[in-house]
Amino acid sequence: MSHAFDAASAASETPKAEEARVPGLLGVIDRTTRRLNHLILVLGGVALVAACLVLSYSVLIRYVLHEPTEWQDETAVFLIVGATFLSAAGVQAKRGHVAIEALTGLLPPGVNRVRLVLVDVVGLAFVTFFAWKSWSLFHEAWVDGQISQSTWGPPLWIPYLLMSAGMSLLALQFVLQIAEAVLYGPRAAGWAKPKIGLGADINRDLHDRPDVTPEGPDPMGTTTGQTTGRTTATAPIRPVTTTGGKA
């Protein structure tokens, strides 16, 4: 089982001009969604910090100053819900969700490439259903004026809207990556140089830092060129080098 954020991603990145992974209209959409996802991820981090501050304030007020509170808990929950759901598309763009790789090393490269597309299709189906139900709950809460059962009583359309928007963005990200994978191959859709088995790490530093790129077989074999449409052989994975006892 792997996950896109590990110790290797802590290496410094070399700044470079941003380029679309694929050409044409898909490249424009890809670049736009990456910028939007980056903004959301930054705001999600701010929201999590704000939630920590709100909860810390709540503890201080309740247990140190012995004053009643009624808004801190739900405010923190709303911030965490927003950070979680809205950032899901940004994490998917980096293939950062947890992946189980039990079958990766057992399947031939051609089957693995098909499997990657099927995984995204199944993910899209689930996320689309989730988004539809979330929008239904949002509409119901908005029309009926539903509020929380707490003494503060904030409107429930706020968390439902955050869930709906986040799942809709995630569905859009799946659609984009499926289109990229079908037209240009799985690497163009965000599947990068593997670690052990498939590996889902596409952090930019790994592309230019062979000293921190883990070893592992390439289950995708040859892939479709992402800018020319031709089939190209993938570069061999270089082993980890060590300097001064550290990888």
Backbone torsions as a table, in degrees:
resi	resn	phi	psi	omega
1	MET	NA	134.2	-179.0
2	SER	-132.5	177.7	-168.8
3	HIS	-161.8	141.0	-167.0
4	ALA	-73.7	-14.6	-177.0
5	PHE	-110.8	109.6	-179.6
6	ASP	-138.3	-170.3	-176.1
7	ALA	-62.4	-31.6	-178.7
8	ALA	-64.1	-29.1	-178.4
9	SER	-72.3	-8.7	178.8
10	ALA	-79.9	-8.1	179.3
11	ALA	-66.2	153.0	-178.4
12	SER	-68.8	145.4	-179.7
13	GLU	-100.3	145.9	176.2
14	THR	-91.4	117.7	-178.2
15	PRO	-60.9	138.6	177.3
16	LYS	-149.9	161.5	179.9
17	ALA	-64.8	134.9	-179.0
18	GLU	-74.4	130.6	179.0
19	GLU	-129.4	147.6	176.8
20	ALA	-69.5	143.7	179.3
21	ARG	-70.6	-25.9	-177.1
22	VAL	-132.3	156.6	-178.5
23	PRO	-84.3	174.4	172.3
24	GLY	70.7	-154.8	-176.8
25	LEU	-61.8	-39.7	178.3
26	LEU	-60.7	-36.6	177.7
27	GLY	-64.4	-39.4	178.1
28	VAL	-65.0	-45.3	178.7
29	ILE	-63.3	-41.6	-179.8
30	ASP	-61.2	-46.0	-179.4
31	ARG	-64.7	-39.5	180.0
32	THR	-65.9	-44.8	-179.4
33	THR	-66.8	-34.4	178.1
34	ARG	-64.0	-40.6	178.1
35	ARG	-66.3	-41.8	177.9
36	LEU	-63.6	-43.7	179.3
37	ASN	-62.8	-38.6	178.9
38	HIS	-62.7	-43.6	178.5
39	LEU	-61.7	-43.9	-179.3
40	ILE	-64.8	-39.8	178.9
41	LEU	-63.1	-39.5	176.8
42	VAL	-64.1	-46.8	179.4
43	LEU	-64.9	-34.2	176.5
44	GLY	-63.5	-39.8	175.7
45	GLY	-63.4	-40.9	176.8
46	VAL	-63.0	-40.0	179.9
47	ALA	-64.2	-39.5	178.8
48	LEU	-66.6	-40.0	176.5
49	VAL	-63.5	-42.3	178.4
50	ALA	-62.0	-40.1	177.7
51	ALA	-62.2	-40.0	177.4
52	CYS	-63.0	-41.5	179.7
53	LEU	-66.7	-40.1	179.9
54	VAL	-64.0	-44.6	179.3
55	LEU	-66.7	-37.0	177.1
56	SER	-64.6	-40.7	177.0
57	TYR	-63.2	-39.4	179.6
58	SER	-62.2	-44.2	179.1
59	VAL	-62.9	-42.7	-179.7
60	LEU	-61.6	-45.2	-177.5
61	ILE	-67.9	-42.7	-174.1
62	ARG	-75.7	-47.0	-168.0
63	TYR	-102.8	-12.8	177.6
64	VAL	-105.9	-49.6	-179.2
65	LEU	-92.8	-8.4	177.2
66	HIS	55.0	45.1	177.0
67	GLU	-113.6	141.5	-179.7
68	PRO	-70.0	147.7	176.5
69	THR	-130.7	155.8	-178.3
70	GLU	-142.9	-7.0	-175.0
71	TRP	-117.9	-17.3	-171.5
72	GLN	-65.8	-44.9	-175.1
73	ASP	-61.8	-49.6	-177.7
74	GLU	-70.2	-32.5	175.0
75	THR	-61.9	-44.4	178.2
76	ALA	-62.8	-41.4	178.9
77	VAL	-62.7	-43.7	179.2
78	PHE	-62.2	-41.1	179.0
79	LEU	-64.1	-41.5	-179.6
80	ILE	-69.4	-40.4	177.1
81	VAL	-60.9	-45.1	179.1
82	GLY	-62.5	-45.3	179.6
83	ALA	-63.2	-38.7	-177.1
84	THR	-70.1	-52.7	-173.8
85	PHE	-76.1	-40.1	-177.8
86	LEU	-70.7	-27.5	-179.7
87	SER	-86.9	-3.6	-177.7
88	ALA	-60.8	-38.4	179.6
89	ALA	-67.5	-38.7	178.4
90	GLY	-64.7	-38.5	177.4
91	VAL	-68.0	-39.8	177.5
92	GLN	-63.8	-37.5	178.6
93	ALA	-60.7	-30.5	176.6
94	LYS	-92.9	6.2	-175.0
95	ARG	51.7	43.7	-173.3
96	GLY	-93.9	-3.6	177.9
97	HIS	-73.5	153.2	-178.3
98	VAL	-60.1	134.7	-178.9
99	ALA	-126.7	134.4	176.2
100	ILE	-97.5	125.9	-169.9
101	GLU	-115.0	34.5	-175.5
102	ALA	-61.6	-35.6	-175.5
103	LEU	-96.9	-7.6	-172.0
104	THR	-57.6	-50.6	-176.5
105	GLY	-75.8	-9.0	-177.5
106	LEU	-94.6	-18.7	-175.5
107	LEU	-98.0	147.3	175.9
108	PRO	-68.9	160.4	-176.1
109	PRO	-55.1	-41.9	-178.7
110	GLY	-62.7	-41.8	178.4
111	VAL	-67.3	-37.4	178.4
112	ASN	-63.2	-39.2	179.4
113	ARG	-64.0	-40.3	176.9
114	VAL	-66.5	-40.8	-179.2
115	ARG	-60.3	-39.5	-179.3
116	LEU	-62.0	-41.0	178.4
117	VAL	-67.2	-42.2	179.9
118	LEU	-63.0	-37.8	178.0
119	VAL	-60.8	-43.1	178.8
120	ASP	-66.9	-36.0	179.3
121	VAL	-65.1	-44.4	178.0
122	VAL	-63.7	-42.6	177.1
123	GLY	-60.7	-40.7	178.1
124	LEU	-62.6	-41.8	-179.9
125	ALA	-61.3	-45.9	-179.6
126	PHE	-64.9	-45.9	-176.9
127	VAL	-66.3	-37.2	178.6
128	THR	-63.0	-43.4	176.8
129	PHE	-62.7	-43.3	178.6
130	PHE	-60.2	-44.3	-179.7
131	ALA	-64.2	-41.6	179.6
132	TRP	-61.9	-45.6	179.0
133	LYS	-65.5	-36.4	179.4
134	SER	-66.2	-42.2	177.3
135	TRP	-65.4	-34.0	177.0
136	SER	-64.5	-43.1	178.0
137	LEU	-65.8	-38.4	177.4
138	PHE	-62.2	-45.9	-179.6
139	HIS	-62.7	-42.4	179.7
140	GLU	-63.9	-43.5	179.8
141	ALA	-66.2	-36.4	-179.7
142	TRP	-69.2	-47.3	-176.7
143	VAL	-67.8	-43.3	-176.4
144	ASP	-84.4	-7.1	-179.0
145	GLY	64.8	38.4	-177.6
146	GLN	-67.8	140.6	178.0
147	ILE	-130.4	165.0	178.2
148	SER	-66.6	156.4	179.7
149	GLN	-82.6	0.3	-179.7
150	SER	-77.0	171.6	178.5
151	THR	-67.6	-25.9	177.8
152	TRP	-73.2	-45.4	174.4
153	GLY	66.9	51.8	176.9
154	PRO	-72.0	155.4	179.6
155	PRO	-67.7	139.5	-177.1
156	LEU	-79.2	-9.9	178.5
157	TRP	-68.5	-18.7	-179.5
158	ILE	-65.0	-55.6	178.4
159	PRO	-66.2	-33.9	178.9
160	TYR	-65.5	-36.2	177.5
161	LEU	-66.1	-41.0	177.9
162	LEU	-62.7	-43.1	177.9
163	MET	-63.3	-44.7	-177.5
164	SER	-64.1	-46.1	180.0
165	ALA	-64.1	-42.1	-179.6
166	GLY	-64.0	-44.3	179.5
167	MET	-69.9	-31.6	176.5
168	SER	-67.5	-41.8	176.3
169	LEU	-63.9	-39.1	178.9
170	LEU	-65.8	-40.2	176.5
171	ALA	-61.9	-42.2	177.2
172	LEU	-61.9	-39.4	178.7
173	GLN	-64.4	-40.5	176.6
174	PHE	-62.2	-44.3	179.6
175	VAL	-59.3	-45.2	-179.8
176	LEU	-61.7	-45.7	-176.8
177	GLN	-70.9	-32.5	175.6
178	ILE	-65.7	-43.6	178.7
179	ALA	-62.4	-41.9	178.5
180	GLU	-64.4	-41.6	-179.0
181	ALA	-66.3	-40.5	-179.0
182	VAL	-68.1	-41.4	-175.5
183	LEU	-83.3	-35.2	-170.7
184	TYR	-127.9	1.2	178.9
185	GLY	98.6	161.2	-174.6
186	PRO	-63.7	-28.5	179.5
187	ARG	-66.1	-37.6	178.1
188	ALA	-66.3	-21.9	-179.8
189	ALA	-92.5	12.6	173.8
190	GLY	106.7	-1.9	178.8
191	TRP	-83.9	115.8	-172.3
192	ALA	-103.4	-171.2	178.2
193	LYS	-54.5	125.9	-173.0
194	PRO	-74.1	163.6	173.0
195	LYS	-99.3	-105.3	173.9
196	ILE	-102.8	125.0	-169.8
197	GLY	75.5	-131.2	-178.6
198	LEU	-82.2	-55.3	-175.9
199	GLY	69.5	138.8	-176.1
200	ALA	-123.4	31.9	-174.5
201	ASP	-92.7	118.8	175.9
202	ILE	-119.3	24.3	175.6
203	ASN	-58.3	134.0	-171.8
204	ARG	-61.2	-30.6	-176.4
205	ASP	-64.4	-27.0	-178.6
206	LEU	-70.4	-25.8	-179.4
207	HIS	-69.1	-31.7	-176.1
208	ASP	-113.0	7.9	-178.4
209	ARG	-128.1	78.8	-179.9
210	PRO	-63.3	-20.0	-179.5
211	ASP	-71.4	-18.1	178.0
212	VAL	-115.0	6.5	179.3
213	THR	-86.3	116.4	-177.9
214	PRO	-64.3	158.4	177.4
215	GLU	-79.1	160.9	175.2
216	GLY	160.6	154.2	179.2
217	PRO	-72.3	159.5	178.0
218	ASP	-104.4	101.9	-176.4
219	PRO	-75.4	-8.7	-178.5
220	MET	-90.8	-12.8	179.0
221	GLY	59.8	-127.8	177.3
222	THR	-86.4	147.4	-179.9
223	THR	-130.3	166.1	179.8
224	THR	-75.6	133.7	178.4
225	GLY	-57.4	133.5	-171.3
226	GLN	-82.1	-11.0	178.6
227	THR	-121.3	-19.4	-176.3
228	THR	-110.4	-15.2	-178.7
229	GLY	80.6	4.0	179.9
230	ARG	-97.6	160.2	178.8
231	THR	-84.1	130.2	-178.8
232	THR	-129.1	151.8	177.3
233	ALA	-81.7	140.7	-179.6
234	THR	-77.3	149.7	179.9
235	ALA	-72.0	143.4	178.8
236	PRO	-65.3	150.2	-179.3
237	ILE	-83.6	123.2	-179.1
238	ARG	-83.1	143.7	-178.3
239	PRO	-70.0	162.3	178.1
240	VAL	-70.3	131.8	175.6
241	THR	-103.0	153.7	-177.9
242	THR	-120.8	145.5	178.4
243	THR	-135.2	119.4	178.4
244	GLY	63.4	29.2	177.5
245	GLY	85.9	-2.3	180.0
246	LYS	-118.4	143.7	179.6
247	ALA	-75.7	NA	NA
